[in-house]
Amino acid sequence: MDINNIWLSEVMAGFLYFFTNPFLYLFFLVLYTLYRRLVIIERTLFHIKMESVWNHIWQSLLYGLLGGIIASAAVMGLGIVLSVEAIWLLLAIALLLSLIHVKYACFAYAGGLLALLSYIASWTPQWDNYLWHLIADLHVPSILAFVAVLHLVEGLLAWRHAAHGASPLFIRNKRGRIIGGYQMQKYWLLPVMTVVAVDSGGVDAGAFSSWWPLLGAAPMIKFLPVPVVIGYSSMAISETPREKAGYSFRILILYSLILLGLSVGAFYYQPLIPVAALFSFIGHDLVIWVINRRDWERPPLFVQEKDGVRVLAVVPGSPAAEMGIEPGDVIQKINGVRVNEKEDLYPAIQKHPAFCKMEVMNAEQNLKFLQRSLYEGEHHQLGIIVAPDEDARYYTEMSRRNLWGWIRKPVNRAPQEESRRDSRVHERLDKINT
C-alpha cells in the first residue's frame, strides 16, 4: 500500500473515531446544560435572556473549530505524541474530578495527576496490574506539553471570545452586599488532531524530518482527531469583561509557556517530571488566584451611585445598544431629566416617547451625549439592565461546587426577599389559625 492510501485510510478511520467517540456527545450535553443554566439565571434576575442557548453553543463550536486548528498545528509542530490510552485516561480523570469540583474538569489537573502517578509508578515495583503497567509506560512530557498547548489555546480564545456574550448577574460579596458583575463562562469543543503512538501499522515517523517528533519516542504513529472541551470561567466585578479577558490572556499565556518549557525539560532530564506535574495543577490554581485577586482588592464597578444610574448590561440589538451605551456607564440625564435611581428611568424616557436624549458618563469619566428615535413595541427601558440596589431580590452564589450542585441551584433569594417570603408565610398561617 502506497503512502497516499495509508494517509487516506488514516483520515477516514480518524473521522469515524471522532464521531463515534462517546465523550463528544457527553461534552455536547454538558455544553447545553451549562449554557442553559446561564439563560435561567438571566431570566430569573432580569426577566430576559441576553442570548439563546443555541447561539452560545453555535459560537462555542465555531471558536472551538478555530481553536482545534491552532491546537492541532501546535501538537504536530512540537511533535507531541500520545497514546490512545493516555487520551482516554485524561478524559476519564477530568470527568471524575469534575464531580468533586467544577474547576477540576480542566486538563491541568487531570494531566498533572496522571503525570505524577506515571512518575511514581515508574519508580515502584511493577505489580501484576494492567492499569499500573499502563500508567507507568505513559510518555509524561507529551501529556504535559499537550496540557500546555490546550491552555495556550484557552488564553487565545478567552482573549477573543470570553467577553462576548458574558452573562450579567447579581452577586452577594463577602460583606453580604449584593453587587453587579459578569459571569464570563465559555466552553469550546475542540477537534484536536493528536499524534498517537501505535504498536503496529500507522505511518512511519521516519517519513518526517529528523527532529520530529520532538517529545514523543514512538517508532510508529497515526493521527487521531479527539474531541476536547476547554473552558474559561471567571467573574468580572471590578472591571469590564473586555478588560478582564485581556488580563486573563496574559496570565494564561505565561502559565502555558512555563509548563511547555518544563515539559520539554522533563523530556531531556527526568527528575523534572514531578516538578512539571506539580506545576500543572498548583500553577493552575495560582493562575485562578492571580486572575481573581484584583476583583476582591479593588472596589466593585457595578454598584449604584448617587450621581446617576450605573449600567450593568445592555441587551444585544436593543435601542440602548444602538445608542452606544456600554456596561459601566452612568446615566445622568434622560431628556433633560436627572435620574438618580432605577425608578427614574421609565418616567424620564416617557417624557418624550418618540425620541430619547441622554447624558452618560463612561468609565474614563468622559461625558457622552447620545440620542435616538424610539418606536412602538421597543423595550420600555431601552434594553438597559441597571446595577443592583438594596431592593435586589435574587443573587447567584460565588462558591464553586461540584458539577451537579453547580447546575442544580443557579440562584438564591436575597436576605430581604427571604424576609418578605417568611412574612407572607406567617400572614397566611395567621389567617388559617383565625
C-alpha positions in Angstrom: 0.0 0.0 0.0 1.5 3.4 -1.0 1.8 6.3 1.3 -1.2 8.2 -0.2 -3.6 5.2 0.5 -2.2 5.0 4.1 -2.9 8.6 4.7 -6.4 8.3 3.3 -7.2 5.3 5.4 -5.9 7.0 8.5 -8.0 10.1 7.8 -11.2 8.1 7.3 -10.5 6.0 10.4 -9.9 9.1 12.4 -13.1 10.8 11.1 -15.1 7.7 12.1 -13.4 7.6 15.5 -14.2 11.2 16.2 -17.9 10.9 15.6 -18.3 7.6 17.4 -16.4 8.9 20.5 -19.0 8.9 23.4 -17.2 11.8 25.0 -18.2 14.0 22.0 -21.9 13.6 22.8 -21.3 13.8 26.6 -19.5 17.1 26.2 -22.2 18.4 23.9 -24.8 17.6 26.6 -22.6 19.3 29.2 -22.3 22.4 27.0 -26.1 22.6 26.6 -26.7 22.1 30.3 -24.2 24.8 31.4 -25.4 27.4 28.9 -29.0 26.7 29.7 -28.1 27.4 33.3 -26.8 30.9 32.3 -30.1 31.6 30.5 -32.1 30.5 33.6 -30.1 32.9 35.7 -30.7 35.8 33.3 -34.4 35.1 33.2 -34.7 34.9 37.0 -32.7 38.1 37.6 -33.8 40.3 34.6 -36.8 38.5 33.0 -34.9 38.4 29.7 -32.2 36.4 28.1 -29.1 38.1 26.6 -28.5 35.3 24.1 -30.2 32.0 23.4 -28.7 28.7 24.4 -28.2 27.6 20.8 -26.4 30.9 20.0 -24.0 30.2 22.8 -23.4 26.7 21.5 -23.0 27.8 17.9 -20.4 30.3 18.9 -18.6 27.7 21.1 -18.5 25.3 18.2 -17.2 27.9 15.7 -14.5 29.3 18.0 -13.8 25.7 19.1 -13.1 24.7 15.5 -10.6 27.6 15.2 -9.0 26.6 18.5 -8.8 23.0 17.3 -6.9 24.0 14.2 -4.4 26.0 16.3 -4.0 23.2 18.8 -3.6 20.6 16.1 -0.9 22.7 14.4 0.9 23.1 17.7 0.6 19.4 18.6 2.0 18.3 15.3 4.6 21.1 15.1 6.0 20.2 18.5 5.9 16.5 17.8 3.8 15.7 20.8 2.9 12.0 20.7 0.3 10.5 23.0 -1.1 7.0 23.3 -4.8 6.1 22.9 -4.8 5.0 26.5 -3.4 8.4 27.6 -6.2 10.2 25.9 -8.8 8.0 27.4 -7.3 8.3 30.9 -7.1 12.1 30.6 -10.8 12.3 29.6 -11.9 9.9 32.3 -9.9 11.6 35.1 -11.2 15.0 34.1 -14.8 13.8 34.2 -14.4 12.2 37.6 -12.6 15.2 39.1 -15.5 17.5 37.9 -17.8 15.6 40.2 -15.7 16.8 43.1 -15.3 20.4 41.9 -16.1 22.2 38.7 -12.7 23.7 38.2 -11.1 20.2 38.3 -12.6 19.4 34.9 -9.7 21.3 33.5 -6.9 19.1 31.9 -4.3 20.9 34.0 -5.5 18.8 37.0 -6.1 15.5 35.1 -2.8 15.8 33.2 -0.8 16.8 36.3 -2.3 13.9 38.4 -1.7 11.4 35.6 1.9 12.6 35.1 2.6 12.3 38.8 1.1 8.8 39.0 3.1 7.7 36.0 6.3 9.0 37.5 5.6 7.2 40.8 4.6 4.0 39.0 7.9 4.0 37.1 9.9 4.0 40.3 7.8 1.4 42.2 7.8 -2.4 41.9 6.0 -3.5 38.8 2.9 -5.0 40.3 0.9 -7.6 38.3 -1.7 -5.0 37.4 -2.5 -4.0 33.8 -3.6 -0.4 34.7 -0.5 0.2 36.8 1.8 -1.0 34.0 -0.2 1.2 31.6 0.3 4.3 33.7 4.0 3.6 34.2 4.6 3.4 30.5 2.9 6.7 29.6 5.1 9.4 27.9 4.7 12.1 30.6 6.4 15.0 28.7 4.0 14.7 25.9 1.0 14.6 28.2 2.1 17.8 30.0 3.1 19.5 26.7 -0.4 18.7 25.4 -1.9 20.3 28.5 0.3 23.4 27.9 -0.9 23.7 24.3 -4.6 23.5 25.4 -4.0 26.3 27.8 -2.3 28.4 25.2 -5.4 28.0 23.0 -7.6 28.7 26.0 -5.8 32.0 26.5 -6.2 33.0 22.9 -9.9 32.1 22.9 -10.5 33.8 26.2 -8.9 37.0 24.8 -11.1 36.9 21.6 -14.3 35.4 22.8 -14.8 35.3 26.6 -16.0 38.9 26.9 -18.6 38.4 24.1 -21.9 37.3 25.5 -20.7 37.4 29.1 -23.7 37.0 31.4 -24.6 39.7 33.8 -25.7 38.7 37.3 -26.1 39.8 40.9 -23.6 38.6 43.4 -23.5 38.5 47.2 -20.0 39.6 48.2 -18.2 38.6 51.4 -19.7 41.5 53.3 -23.2 40.4 52.5 -23.8 43.2 50.0 -25.4 42.4 46.6 -23.4 43.8 43.7 -23.4 43.5 40.0 -20.9 41.5 37.9 -20.4 39.3 34.9 -20.1 35.6 34.7 -17.5 35.1 31.9 -18.2 31.4 31.2 -17.2 30.0 27.9 -16.7 26.4 26.8 -15.2 25.4 23.5 -15.3 21.9 21.8 -12.0 21.5 20.0 -11.5 18.8 17.4 -7.8 18.3 18.1 -5.8 16.2 15.6 -3.5 14.3 18.0 -0.4 12.2 17.1 -0.9 8.8 18.6 1.7 6.1 19.1 0.7 2.6 18.0 2.4 -0.8 18.2 1.9 -1.7 14.5 0.5 -0.1 11.4 0.1 3.6 11.1 2.6 6.0 9.5 6.3 5.6 10.0 7.7 8.6 11.9 10.8 8.4 9.7 8.6 10.0 6.9 9.0 13.3 8.7 12.1 15.4 9.2 14.7 14.0 11.6 13.9 16.3 14.5 10.2 15.2 14.6 8.7 14.1 16.9 10.4 16.3 19.5 8.7 15.0 22.6 7.5 11.6 21.5 9.5 8.5 21.1 7.2 6.3 19.0 8.5 4.3 16.1 5.0 4.1 14.6 2.3 6.8 14.8 -1.0 7.7 13.4 -3.3 10.8 13.5 -6.4 10.7 15.6 -8.9 13.5 16.0 -10.1 13.8 19.6 -13.0 15.9 20.9 -11.6 18.1 23.7 -13.6 20.6 25.7 -11.7 23.5 27.3 -13.3 26.3 29.2 -12.7 29.7 30.7 -14.7 30.7 33.8 -14.2 33.9 35.7 -16.0 36.9 37.2 -15.7 40.5 36.2 -16.6 42.6 39.2 -14.2 45.5 39.4 -13.7 45.9 35.7 -15.5 45.2 32.4 -15.5 41.8 30.8 -13.2 43.0 28.0 -10.6 44.3 30.5 -10.8 41.0 32.5 -10.4 38.9 29.3 -7.2 40.8 28.3 -5.7 40.4 31.7 -6.6 36.7 31.8 -5.0 36.2 28.4 -1.6 37.4 29.6 -1.6 35.2 32.7 -2.8 32.1 30.8 -0.1 32.5 28.1 2.6 32.9 30.8 1.4 29.7 32.5 1.2 27.7 29.3 4.7 28.8 28.2 6.2 27.9 31.6 4.5 24.5 31.6 5.6 23.8 28.0 9.2 24.7 28.9 9.1 22.3 31.9 7.7 19.6 29.7 10.5 19.9 27.2 13.0 20.0 30.0 11.4 16.8 31.5 12.0 15.1 28.2 15.7 15.5 28.5 16.0 15.4 32.3 13.5 13.0 34.0 13.8 14.5 37.6 11.9 17.5 36.2 8.8 15.3 35.6 7.4 15.7 39.2 8.2 19.5 39.1 6.3 19.9 35.8 3.4 17.7 37.1 3.0 19.7 40.3 3.2 22.9 38.4 0.5 21.7 36.1 -2.2 21.8 38.8 -0.6 24.0 41.5 0.3 26.6 38.9 -3.2 26.5 37.5 -4.6 27.2 41.0 -2.2 30.1 41.2 -3.4 31.4 37.8 -7.0 31.4 39.1 -6.0 33.2 42.2 -4.0 35.9 40.3 -6.8 36.4 37.8 -9.5 36.8 40.6 -7.3 38.7 43.1 -7.8 42.1 41.5 -11.6 41.8 41.8 -11.5 41.5 45.6 -8.8 44.0 46.2 -10.5 46.8 44.2 -13.9 48.3 44.7 -16.7 46.8 42.7 -17.6 48.6 39.5 -21.2 47.7 39.0 -22.9 49.3 42.0 -25.3 52.2 42.2 -24.0 55.8 42.8 -25.7 59.0 43.9 -24.9 60.9 40.7 -26.7 58.7 38.3 -27.8 55.2 37.4 -25.0 52.6 36.8 -25.5 50.4 33.8 -24.7 46.7 34.4 -25.5 45.4 30.9 -27.2 46.2 27.6 -29.4 43.8 25.8 -27.9 43.0 22.3 -29.8 44.7 19.5 -31.8 46.9 21.8 -32.1 50.7 21.4 -29.6 51.2 24.2 -27.0 49.1 22.3 -27.6 51.1 19.1 -27.2 54.3 21.0 -23.8 53.2 22.2 -24.4 52.6 26.0 -21.9 50.3 27.5 -21.5 48.3 30.7 -20.1 50.5 33.5 -21.6 53.7 32.1 -23.5 56.0 34.4 -26.7 57.6 33.0 -27.1 61.1 34.5 -29.9 62.6 32.4 -32.6 61.4 30.1 -34.5 64.0 28.1 -33.1 66.7 30.3 -34.4 65.0 33.5 -31.8 64.0 36.1 -32.0 60.3 37.1 -30.7 59.1 40.4 -32.2 55.7 40.8 -33.7 53.0 38.5 -37.3 54.1 39.2 -36.5 57.4 37.5 -35.6 55.8 34.1 -39.1 55.0 32.8 -40.7 58.3 33.6 -37.8 60.2 32.1 -38.0 58.1 28.9 -41.7 58.7 28.6 -41.3 62.4 28.8 -40.6 62.2 25.0 -41.9 58.8 23.9 -40.8 59.2 20.3 -37.2 60.4 20.9 -34.6 60.0 23.6 -31.6 62.1 24.5 -29.1 61.0 27.2 -26.1 62.3 29.1 -23.9 59.4 30.1 -20.6 59.3 31.9 -18.3 56.5 30.8 -15.7 54.6 32.7 -13.0 57.1 31.6 -15.1 59.9 33.2 -15.9 61.4 29.8 -19.4 62.7 29.2 -21.3 61.2 26.2 -24.3 62.8 24.6 -26.5 60.1 22.9 -29.8 60.2 21.1 -32.1 58.0 19.1 -35.7 57.8 17.8 -37.9 55.4 19.7 -40.5 53.2 18.1 -43.6 51.4 19.3 -43.0 47.9 20.8 -39.4 48.5 21.9 -38.2 47.7 25.4 -39.7 50.1 27.9 -36.2 50.8 29.4 -34.4 50.7 26.0 -32.8 47.4 26.9 -30.8 48.7 29.9 -30.1 46.4 32.8 -29.0 48.5 35.8 -26.7 47.6 38.6 -28.4 46.2 41.7 -29.5 48.3 44.7 -30.8 47.3 48.1 -34.1 46.1 46.6 -32.4 43.3 44.6 -34.5 40.1 45.1 -32.1 37.4 43.8 -28.4 36.7 43.6 -26.0 33.9 42.5 -23.7 32.0 44.7 -20.0 32.8 44.4 -18.8 29.5 45.9 -17.8 26.8 43.4 -19.5 23.4 43.7 -19.2 20.1 42.1 -20.7 19.8 38.6 -24.1 18.6 39.8 -24.5 21.0 42.6 -23.4 23.9 40.4 -26.0 23.1 37.8 -28.8 22.3 40.2 -29.1 25.6 42.1 -28.3 28.6 40.0 -29.8 31.4 42.0 -30.7 32.2 45.7 -33.1 34.6 47.2 -31.7 37.8 48.7 -31.9 38.1 52.5 -34.6 40.8 52.3 -36.6 38.6 49.9 -36.4 35.7 52.3 -37.8 38.1 55.0 -40.6 39.1 52.7 -41.4 35.4 51.9 -41.3 34.4 55.6 -43.6 37.4 56.4 -46.1 36.2 53.8 -46.0 32.7 55.2 -46.7 33.9 58.7 -49.6 36.1 57.4 -51.1 33.0 55.7 -50.7 30.9 58.9 -52.3 33.7 61.0 -55.3 33.7 58.6 -55.6 30.0 58.8 -55.5 29.9 62.6 -58.1 32.7 62.9 
